[in-house]
Amino acid sequence: MPAETNATTATTASPAHTLRIELGDRSYPIRIGSGLLDDPATWAGGPAASQALIISNTTVAPFYAARLERAISAHHETVHVLALPDGEEHKTWQTLNLIFDALLQKACDRKTILYALGGGVVGDMAGFAAASYMRGVPFVQVPTTLLAQVDSSVGGKTAINHPLGKNMIGAFYQPRLVVCDLETLSTLPAREFSAGLAEVIKYGPIADMEFLAWIESNIEGLMARDPALLAHAVRRSCEIKAWVVTHDERESGLRAILNFGHTFGHAIEAGLGYGQWLHGEAVGCGMVMALDLSRRLGLVDEAFVRRVRVLLERARLPVVGPPLGTGRYLELMQVDKKAEAGRIKFVVVNKPGSAVVRTAPEATVCEVIEHCCGAA
């Protein structure tokens, strides 16, 4: 994993930090800072396009859509805005078609740029639409939630949900630019903010124990949304993810470790019904389950499991899974994207700061579910 040094970060004359995802002709910058949204210079240097479509949702658009529209109007003749219904339960074919309807009704051509303004749901759907419309149009990620800034906006994974599985229909399609304006986090509800912290905490056990210790020391300041602490948390999370994506763009090996907690977490989301638990809440609880599995496999000790669980609790995240039933958990995890030939694969911590993907005996997985969820 990349060391936490200035060598991985290029500092511009503005307060923003710029990282890069290095993928040859698909490389792009990630800009992190405050006040980026309103500055027309933030959006300079992108593909030339006469039309742009801002895709947001009914919660975020009233705060930021008009501001983004003003800023990017310096670069496009016409800017349209589409506000989708908000919530994980709307990450569907039906909602995706609203994007295609807007693009076709406005006669958008193959050079039209899509701007994904919102959280992970908006980013995933806008990216999938960009990958599909006219076989591919450029898009820009403008994440406004902590979870999206540190995880889902970076790396080009786009998808919609299916009733039988989360993110099962989608494409790898890289954005041209990611802009993380930290000021947008000020309007984030407390529950959504905590959900985003789950994806920040995730990077510690699998990649960077120094970062984990830093989060533990600063969790109260992060919860209070201290600007300097947030800037570091977002930057370090993006550094780690950028390094992983650069080495494994299409999740053929290394990148799968970023799914730590997600196998159990996706089962929670699908089992309860999308939107009942936020994605980060499910992932946080899923990390506790994945760590308990790691302990039962003899890879980490109980003290390490407890350490991470306590940190998640301090971030006001759930650490006890819903009692869906052991059989239901197993059924839902069978359709996880990492599963092969019906065998469920899990991201486990093989030692603090390092993770691997592997199978586990079903009996052991059942013990985890029963211990962490009270499932029968």
C-alpha positions in Angstrom: 0.0 0.0 0.0 1.2 3.6 -0.6 3.1 5.2 2.2 1.5 8.3 3.7 3.8 10.9 2.3 3.6 13.9 0.1 5.1 11.9 -2.7 1.6 10.6 -3.5 -0.1 14.0 -3.3 0.4 16.9 -5.7 -0.5 20.1 -4.0 -1.7 22.9 -6.3 -1.7 26.6 -5.7 -5.2 26.4 -4.4 -6.2 24.7 -1.1 -7.1 21.6 -3.1 -5.0 18.4 -3.2 -4.9 16.5 -6.5 -4.4 12.7 -6.7 -4.4 10.7 -9.9 -5.8 7.3 -10.9 -3.1 6.1 -13.3 -4.8 3.9 -16.0 -3.1 4.9 -19.2 -5.5 6.7 -21.5 -8.3 6.3 -18.8 -6.3 8.2 -16.1 -8.0 11.0 -14.3 -7.5 13.4 -11.3 -9.3 13.4 -8.0 -9.5 16.9 -6.6 -10.1 17.3 -2.8 -10.6 20.6 -1.1 -13.1 23.2 0.1 -14.9 25.6 -2.2 -14.3 23.6 -5.4 -17.9 23.3 -6.5 -18.4 27.0 -7.2 -15.1 27.7 -9.0 -15.3 27.5 -12.8 -11.5 26.7 -12.8 -12.3 23.4 -11.1 -14.1 22.1 -14.2 -11.6 23.4 -16.8 -9.6 21.0 -19.0 -12.4 18.4 -19.5 -13.7 17.1 -22.8 -15.3 19.8 -25.0 -19.1 19.4 -25.0 -21.9 21.8 -25.9 -24.3 20.0 -23.6 -24.1 18.7 -20.1 -26.6 16.9 -17.8 -26.3 17.2 -14.1 -27.8 14.1 -12.5 -28.7 14.5 -8.8 -31.5 13.6 -6.5 -34.4 15.4 -4.8 -32.4 15.8 -1.6 -29.1 17.1 -2.9 -30.3 19.1 -5.9 -31.9 21.9 -3.9 -28.6 22.5 -2.1 -26.0 22.2 -4.9 -27.5 21.8 -8.4 -27.9 25.5 -9.2 -24.4 26.2 -7.9 -22.8 23.5 -10.1 -24.9 24.6 -13.1 -23.5 28.2 -12.7 -19.9 26.9 -12.4 -19.9 24.6 -15.4 -21.9 27.0 -17.6 -18.5 28.6 -18.4 -17.6 25.4 -20.3 -20.9 24.3 -21.8 -23.5 26.1 -23.9 -26.5 24.2 -22.4 -26.7 22.6 -18.9 -29.7 20.4 -18.0 -30.6 19.2 -14.5 -32.3 15.9 -13.6 -33.3 15.2 -10.0 -33.9 11.5 -9.3 -35.8 10.1 -6.4 -33.5 9.6 -3.4 -32.7 6.4 -1.7 -31.1 3.0 -2.3 -34.5 1.5 -3.0 -34.5 3.6 -6.2 -31.3 2.2 -7.6 -33.2 0.3 -10.2 -33.8 -0.1 -14.0 -36.8 2.1 -13.7 -34.8 5.0 -12.2 -32.0 4.4 -14.7 -34.4 4.8 -17.5 -35.3 8.3 -16.3 -31.7 9.3 -17.2 -32.0 7.8 -20.6 -35.4 9.5 -21.1 -33.8 12.8 -20.3 -30.8 12.3 -22.6 -33.0 11.3 -25.5 -35.7 13.9 -25.0 -33.0 16.6 -24.9 -31.3 15.2 -28.0 -28.0 14.8 -26.2 -25.2 13.5 -28.4 -22.2 11.2 -27.7 -20.1 14.2 -26.5 -22.6 15.2 -23.8 -21.0 15.1 -20.3 -22.9 13.7 -17.4 -22.2 15.2 -13.9 -23.0 12.9 -11.0 -23.9 15.2 -8.1 -24.8 13.3 -5.0 -24.0 10.2 -3.1 -23.1 6.6 -4.1 -26.5 5.8 -5.6 -26.4 8.8 -7.9 -22.8 8.2 -8.8 -23.4 4.5 -9.6 -26.5 5.2 -11.7 -25.0 8.2 -13.6 -21.9 6.2 -14.3 -23.8 3.2 -15.6 -25.9 5.5 -17.8 -22.7 7.1 -19.1 -21.3 3.7 -19.9 -24.4 2.7 -21.8 -25.7 5.8 -23.5 -24.6 5.7 -27.2 -22.1 3.1 -26.0 -20.3 5.5 -23.8 -20.3 9.3 -23.0 -17.9 11.1 -20.6 -18.9 11.7 -17.0 -17.7 13.5 -13.9 -18.1 12.4 -10.3 -19.1 15.2 -7.9 -19.7 13.2 -4.6 -21.5 15.1 -1.8 -21.5 12.3 0.8 -18.5 11.1 2.8 -19.1 7.5 1.7 -19.0 8.6 -2.0 -16.0 10.8 -1.5 -13.8 8.1 0.1 -15.1 5.1 -1.9 -17.8 4.8 -4.5 -16.9 7.8 -6.7 -13.3 6.5 -7.2 -12.5 3.6 -9.4 -15.1 3.3 -12.1 -17.5 0.7 -10.6 -21.0 1.5 -11.7 -24.2 -0.5 -11.2 -27.8 -0.8 -10.2 -29.4 -3.3 -7.8 -31.5 -6.3 -8.5 -34.0 -7.7 -5.9 -31.8 -10.8 -5.6 -28.5 -9.0 -5.2 -26.8 -5.6 -4.8 -24.8 -4.0 -7.6 -25.2 -7.2 -9.8 -25.9 -5.3 -13.0 -23.3 -2.7 -14.1 -20.1 -1.9 -15.8 -16.5 -0.8 -15.1 -16.4 2.7 -16.6 -14.0 5.4 -15.4 -15.0 9.1 -14.9 -13.0 11.9 -16.4 -12.7 13.7 -13.1 -13.7 13.3 -9.4 -14.2 16.5 -7.4 -14.6 16.1 -3.6 -15.7 19.5 -2.2 -15.5 19.0 1.5 -18.0 21.8 2.2 -20.8 19.6 0.9 -20.4 17.4 3.9 -21.7 20.2 6.1 -25.3 19.4 5.0 -25.0 15.7 5.4 -27.4 14.2 8.1 -25.6 12.6 11.0 -26.7 9.1 10.1 -25.4 9.5 6.6 -22.1 10.9 7.9 -21.6 7.9 10.2 -22.3 5.6 7.4 -19.5 7.2 5.4 -17.1 6.8 8.3 -17.5 3.0 7.9 -15.8 3.2 4.6 -13.0 5.3 6.0 -12.5 2.9 8.9 -12.4 0.0 6.4 -9.1 1.1 5.0 -7.3 0.6 8.4 -7.7 -3.1 9.0 -7.0 -4.1 5.4 -4.3 -1.7 4.4 -2.9 0.8 6.9 -2.7 0.3 10.6 -1.2 3.8 11.2 -4.3 5.2 9.5 -6.5 3.1 11.8 -4.7 4.4 14.9 -5.1 8.0 13.5 -8.8 7.5 13.2 -9.0 6.1 16.7 -7.2 9.2 18.0 -9.4 11.6 16.1 -12.8 10.0 15.9 -14.5 12.7 18.1 -13.1 15.4 15.9 -14.2 13.6 12.7 -17.7 13.2 14.2 -17.6 16.9 14.8 -16.6 17.4 11.1 -13.4 19.2 11.8 -12.4 20.5 8.3 -8.7 19.6 8.7 -9.4 16.1 10.0 -11.9 15.5 7.3 -9.5 16.6 4.6 -6.9 14.1 5.8 -9.4 11.3 6.1 -10.7 11.8 2.6 -7.3 12.3 1.1 -5.7 9.2 2.8 -8.7 7.0 1.9 -8.5 8.1 -1.7 -4.7 7.5 -1.8 -5.2 3.9 -0.7 -8.1 3.3 -3.1 -6.2 5.0 -6.0 -3.2 2.7 -5.4 -5.4 -0.4 -5.4 -7.4 0.6 -8.5 -4.2 1.5 -10.4 -2.9 -2.0 -9.7 -6.2 -3.9 -10.3 -8.8 -1.9 -12.2 -11.3 -4.7 -12.9 -11.1 -6.5 -9.5 -9.3 -9.6 -10.8 -7.5 -9.9 -7.5 -6.2 -7.2 -5.2 -9.1 -4.8 -5.6 -11.5 -7.4 -4.1 -10.0 -6.6 -0.6 -11.9 -3.3 -0.8 -15.0 -5.4 -0.3 -14.1 -6.0 3.3 -17.4 -6.3 5.2 -19.4 -6.1 2.0 -20.3 -9.8 1.6 -22.1 -9.8 4.9 -23.2 -6.2 4.5 -24.8 -6.7 1.1 -26.8 -9.6 2.5 -28.1 -7.4 5.3 -29.1 -4.7 2.7 -30.9 -7.2 0.4 -32.4 -9.2 3.3 -33.9 -6.2 5.0 -34.9 -4.5 1.8 -32.8 -1.8 0.2 -32.9 1.5 2.1 -33.8 0.0 5.6 -30.1 0.2 6.6 -27.7 2.6 4.9 -24.9 1.0 2.9 -22.3 2.1 5.3 -24.2 0.8 8.3 -24.5 -2.6 6.7 -20.8 -2.5 5.8 -19.8 -1.5 9.3 -21.7 -4.4 10.8 -20.3 -6.6 8.0 -16.8 -5.7 9.0 -17.5 -7.0 12.5 -18.8 -10.3 11.0 -15.8 -10.5 8.7 -13.4 -9.9 11.6 -15.2 -12.6 13.7 -14.7 -14.9 10.7 -11.0 -14.0 10.6 -10.7 -14.8 14.3 -12.4 -18.2 13.9 -10.0 -19.0 11.1 -7.1 -18.3 13.4 -5.9 -15.1 11.6 -6.5 -12.4 14.2 -7.1 -12.4 17.9 -10.2 -11.3 19.8 -8.5 -8.1 21.0 -8.2 -6.9 17.4 -11.9 -7.8 16.7 -12.9 -5.8 19.8 -10.7 -2.9 18.8 -12.4 -2.4 15.5 -15.8 -3.0 16.9 -15.4 -0.4 19.6 -14.2 2.1 16.9 -17.3 1.4 14.8 -19.5 1.9 17.9 -17.8 5.3 18.6 -18.7 6.2 15.0 -22.3 5.4 16.0 -22.6 2.5 13.6 -24.5 -0.8 14.2 -22.3 -3.7 15.2 -25.0 -6.4 15.7 -26.6 -7.8 12.5 -30.4 -8.2 12.0 -31.7 -11.8 12.7 -32.5 -12.7 9.1 -31.8 -16.4 9.8 -28.7 -18.3 9.0 -30.2 -19.9 5.9 -31.3 -16.6 4.6 -27.8 -15.1 5.0 -26.2 -18.0 3.2 -28.8 -17.7 0.4 -28.2 -14.0 -0.1 -24.4 -14.4 0.0 -24.5 -17.0 -2.8 -25.2 -14.2 -5.3 -22.2 -12.1 -4.1 -20.0 -11.1 -7.0 -17.0 -12.8 -5.5 -18.8 -16.2 -5.3 -17.5 -18.8 -7.7 -19.3 -22.0 -8.6 -21.6 -21.6 -5.7 -18.8 -21.1 -3.2 -19.0 -17.9 -1.2 -15.7 -16.0 -0.8 -15.0 -13.5 2.0 -12.5 -10.7 2.5 -10.7 -11.6 5.8 -8.0 -9.9 7.7 -5.0 -12.3 7.6 -3.1 -10.0 9.8 -3.7 -6.4 11.0 -3.3 -4.1 8.0 -3.5 -6.9 5.4 -6.4 -8.7 3.8 -7.0 -11.7 1.5 -10.0 -13.2 -0.3 -10.8 -16.8 0.6 -13.5 -19.4 1.2 -14.4 -20.6 4.7 -16.1 -23.7 6.0 -19.9 -23.3 5.9 -20.1 -24.4 9.5 -17.7 -21.6 10.6 -19.7 -19.0 8.6 -22.9 -20.2 10.3 -21.1 -19.8 13.7 -20.3 -16.2 12.7 -23.9 -15.4 11.8 -25.3 -17.0 14.9 -22.8 -15.1 17.1 -23.0 -11.7 15.4 -26.7 -11.7 14.6 -28.5 -14.1 16.9 -29.8 -15.8 13.8 -31.2 -19.3 14.1 
